[in-house]
Amino acid sequence: MNHRQRPEDTAQALRWLQDFARSRLAVAGLLVLLGVLLLAITAPWVTPQNPYDLMQLDVLDARLPPGSPQGGGLYTYWLGTDGQGRDLYSAIVYGLRISLLVGLGSALIAACTGTLLGLVAAQAGGPIDALLMRLVDLLLSFPTILMALMILAYVGKGVGNVVLTLVLLEWAYYARTARGQALVESQRGYVDAARGLGLGRWRILIGHILPNCLPPLLVIAALQVARAITLEATLSFLGLGVPITEPSLGLLIANGYQYLLSNEYWISLFPGLALLITIVAINLVGDQLREVLNPRAQR
């Protein structure tokens, strides 16, 4: 019977779900995260305004406090407006789409790339393994934000460039973990049994070793999504992230920074709260996954 089809695997997955559900904070974080994702996906239908359509903006509505009515009386600015007259609630929901796209996209691509390279290093060994691991050590030795600033200063702004930059900086975490886990799993009895059945080494690597490397990689992926969103927000706040035509939460916070001294706090406050809630929800889920999937981390 194939290792991935054993009944014990299904039972183990159910135990993981039960262990995850024991943490009320993690469950709450998961529900909040699902709500944020749903809100971002349905942005055109749950917001009263497209904040990036200039035809829908009115400069006379700029910097209105929360609860102010729209000039034409069509709707109420429940979170106020920013310096350009955009409905802040609509801008936050659309900004969530960019932030989540960058975070999830970069984490997915980095996970696939790093896992593949880590497995290749573990399987090949010798000079290839040494070269890849030295490259990983080099990448992990530099401050991430500094390297991101240097790369984006060269390639320029843009969602695609931000995703590419984060992938270049994040794949090393997955590669190191995948290599170490693959070396441990290669000494297991089921691998010897697969070799005895005459299976090729790449079939063993992909069909048997890789599934057992996934739990720690999933934990890293969950935490890296939060890290990527934070980095993107920081880069956008500094003016080197996404362009002003596709503002994320970081740009929304930066746009309101200049108005803080004039007591127009809401322009930065509400995007900052949205970013904080999203990051905390992802970290709660990631921390619980780490405890569930890694017995040594369990309290």
C-alpha positions in Angstrom: 0.0 0.0 0.0 1.3 3.5 -0.9 2.6 5.4 2.1 0.4 8.3 1.4 -2.8 6.2 1.4 -2.4 4.6 4.8 -5.4 4.8 7.1 -3.1 6.0 9.9 -2.5 9.2 7.8 -6.2 10.1 7.9 -6.3 9.4 11.7 -3.3 11.6 12.1 -4.9 14.4 10.2 -8.0 14.2 12.3 -5.9 14.4 15.5 -4.2 17.5 14.1 -7.5 19.1 13.5 -8.7 18.3 17.1 -5.5 19.6 18.6 -5.8 22.8 16.5 -9.4 23.3 17.7 -8.3 23.1 21.4 -6.9 26.6 21.1 -9.7 29.2 21.1 -7.3 31.9 20.1 -6.1 29.9 17.1 -9.7 29.2 16.0 -10.6 32.8 16.5 -7.6 33.8 14.4 -8.6 31.4 11.7 -12.1 32.8 11.6 -10.8 36.3 11.4 -8.4 35.4 8.7 -11.2 33.7 6.7 -13.3 36.8 7.1 -10.4 39.0 5.9 -9.9 36.8 2.9 -13.6 36.8 2.1 -13.8 40.6 2.5 -10.8 41.1 0.1 -12.2 38.7 -2.5 -15.6 40.3 -2.5 -14.3 43.9 -2.4 -16.2 45.2 -5.5 -19.5 44.1 -4.0 -19.1 45.0 -0.3 -17.7 48.5 -0.7 -19.7 51.6 -1.6 -16.9 53.1 -3.7 -14.0 52.1 -5.9 -11.4 54.2 -4.2 -9.1 54.1 -7.2 -11.7 55.3 -9.7 -11.0 59.0 -10.1 -14.6 59.6 -11.4 -16.0 58.5 -8.0 -13.8 60.8 -5.9 -14.5 64.3 -4.8 -11.8 66.5 -3.3 -14.5 68.3 -1.2 -14.9 65.1 0.7 -11.2 65.0 1.7 -10.3 64.3 5.3 -13.8 63.9 6.6 -14.0 62.4 10.1 -15.6 59.0 10.7 -19.4 59.0 10.4 -19.6 61.9 8.0 -22.2 61.8 5.2 -21.1 61.8 1.6 -21.5 65.1 -0.2 -24.3 63.9 -2.4 -25.9 62.0 0.5 -25.5 58.6 -1.1 -23.8 56.9 1.8 -21.9 57.6 5.0 -18.1 57.5 5.4 -18.2 55.3 8.5 -14.3 55.3 8.8 -13.9 58.8 7.3 -11.9 59.8 4.2 -8.3 60.3 3.4 -6.5 63.3 1.9 -7.8 62.5 -1.6 -11.4 62.1 -0.6 -11.4 58.3 -0.8 -13.8 56.4 1.5 -11.4 54.9 4.0 -13.3 51.7 4.5 -13.3 51.0 0.7 -9.6 51.9 0.5 -8.8 49.5 3.3 -10.7 46.6 1.8 -9.0 47.1 -1.6 -5.7 47.6 0.1 -6.2 44.2 1.8 -6.4 42.6 -1.6 -2.9 43.9 -2.6 -1.4 43.0 0.8 -2.8 39.5 0.8 -1.9 39.0 -2.9 1.7 39.9 -2.1 1.9 37.9 1.1 0.2 34.7 -0.2 1.8 34.8 -3.6 5.3 35.3 -2.4 5.0 32.6 0.3 3.6 30.1 -2.2 6.3 30.7 -4.9 9.0 30.8 -2.3 7.8 27.6 -0.7 7.7 25.7 -4.0 11.1 27.0 -5.0 12.8 26.5 -1.7 11.4 23.1 -1.1 12.5 21.9 -4.5 16.0 23.2 -4.0 16.2 21.7 -0.5 15.1 18.3 -1.7 17.6 18.5 -4.6 20.4 19.4 -2.2 19.5 16.5 0.1 19.3 14.0 -2.7 22.4 15.2 -4.7 24.8 15.8 -1.8 28.4 16.6 -2.5 29.3 19.9 -4.2 25.7 20.7 -5.2 24.5 20.4 -1.6 27.5 22.4 -0.3 26.9 25.2 -2.9 23.2 25.5 -2.2 23.6 25.6 1.6 26.4 28.2 1.4 24.0 30.3 -0.7 21.3 29.8 1.9 23.7 30.8 4.7 24.7 33.9 2.7 21.1 35.0 2.2 20.1 34.4 5.8 23.1 36.4 7.1 21.9 39.8 5.7 19.1 41.9 7.1 16.0 41.2 5.0 14.6 44.7 4.9 18.0 46.1 3.8 18.3 43.6 1.0 14.7 44.3 -0.1 15.4 48.0 -0.2 18.4 47.4 -2.4 16.7 45.1 -4.8 13.6 47.3 -5.2 15.7 50.4 -5.6 17.2 48.6 -8.7 14.1 46.9 -10.2 11.6 49.6 -9.3 8.1 49.6 -7.8 5.3 47.3 -8.6 3.4 44.4 -7.2 5.2 41.9 -9.4 8.6 43.3 -8.3 7.7 43.2 -4.6 6.6 39.5 -5.0 9.8 38.7 -6.8 11.9 40.4 -4.2 10.2 38.6 -1.3 10.6 35.3 -3.1 14.3 35.9 -3.5 14.6 36.6 0.2 12.3 33.9 1.6 13.1 30.7 -0.4 16.2 30.0 1.8 14.1 29.3 4.9 12.2 26.6 3.0 15.3 25.2 1.4 17.1 24.7 4.7 14.1 23.1 6.4 13.3 20.8 3.5 16.9 19.7 3.2 17.2 18.9 6.9 13.9 17.1 7.1 14.6 15.1 3.9 18.0 13.9 5.3 16.2 12.7 8.5 13.4 11.0 6.6 15.8 9.3 4.3 17.0 7.2 7.3 13.5 5.9 8.1 12.4 2.3 7.6 9.8 3.1 5.0 12.4 4.5 2.7 14.5 1.3 3.0 11.3 -0.7 2.2 10.7 1.5 -0.8 14.2 1.0 -2.0 13.8 -2.8 -1.5 10.7 -2.7 -3.8 12.9 -1.2 -6.6 11.5 2.3 -6.6 13.7 5.0 -8.1 15.3 7.6 -5.8 13.3 10.5 -7.3 10.0 8.6 -6.9 10.9 7.9 -3.3 11.9 11.5 -2.8 8.6 13.0 -4.2 6.2 10.2 -3.3 7.4 9.3 0.2 9.9 11.7 1.7 8.2 15.0 0.5 4.8 14.3 2.2 6.6 13.8 5.5 8.5 17.1 5.1 5.3 19.1 4.6 4.3 19.7 8.3 7.2 21.9 9.2 7.1 23.6 5.8 3.4 24.4 6.3 4.3 26.1 9.6 7.0 28.2 8.0 4.6 29.1 5.2 2.0 30.3 7.6 4.4 32.5 9.5 6.1 33.7 6.3 2.8 35.0 4.9 2.6 37.4 7.9 6.2 38.3 7.5 5.8 39.0 3.8 2.7 41.2 4.5 4.7 43.2 7.1 7.6 43.6 4.8 5.4 44.8 1.9 3.7 47.3 4.2 7.1 48.6 5.4 8.4 48.9 1.9 5.3 50.6 0.7 5.4 53.0 3.7 9.0 53.9 2.7 7.9 54.5 -0.9 9.6 51.5 -2.5 6.7 49.0 -2.6 3.6 49.0 -4.7 2.9 52.2 -6.8 0.3 54.8 -5.7 -2.1 53.5 -8.3 -2.3 50.1 -6.4 -2.0 51.2 -2.8 -1.8 48.6 -0.1 -2.2 49.0 3.7 1.3 50.3 4.0 0.7 53.1 1.5 -2.6 54.0 3.2 -0.8 54.3 6.5 1.9 56.5 4.9 -0.7 58.7 3.3 -2.2 59.5 6.7 1.1 60.0 8.4 1.4 63.7 7.4 -2.0 64.4 9.0 -1.3 63.0 12.4 -0.1 66.3 13.8 -3.4 68.0 12.7 -5.4 65.4 14.8 -6.7 63.6 11.7 -5.7 60.3 13.2 -8.2 58.1 11.4 -6.4 58.2 8.1 -3.5 56.2 9.5 -5.3 54.5 12.5 -7.8 52.4 10.7 -5.4 51.0 8.0 -3.0 50.3 10.8 -5.6 48.4 12.8 -6.5 46.4 9.7 -2.9 45.5 9.2 -2.5 44.6 12.9 -5.6 42.4 13.0 -4.5 40.5 9.8 -0.9 39.9 11.1 -2.1 38.8 14.5 -4.7 36.4 13.0 -2.1 34.8 10.8 0.5 34.5 13.6 -2.1 32.9 15.9 -2.9 30.3 13.3 0.8 29.8 12.6 1.8 29.4 16.2 -0.9 26.8 16.8 0.1 24.9 13.7 3.7 24.8 15.0 2.5 23.3 18.3 0.2 20.8 16.6 2.6 19.6 13.9 5.8 19.7 16.0 5.5 17.6 19.2 8.6 19.2 20.6 6.9 22.6 20.6 3.8 21.4 22.5 3.3 22.8 25.9 
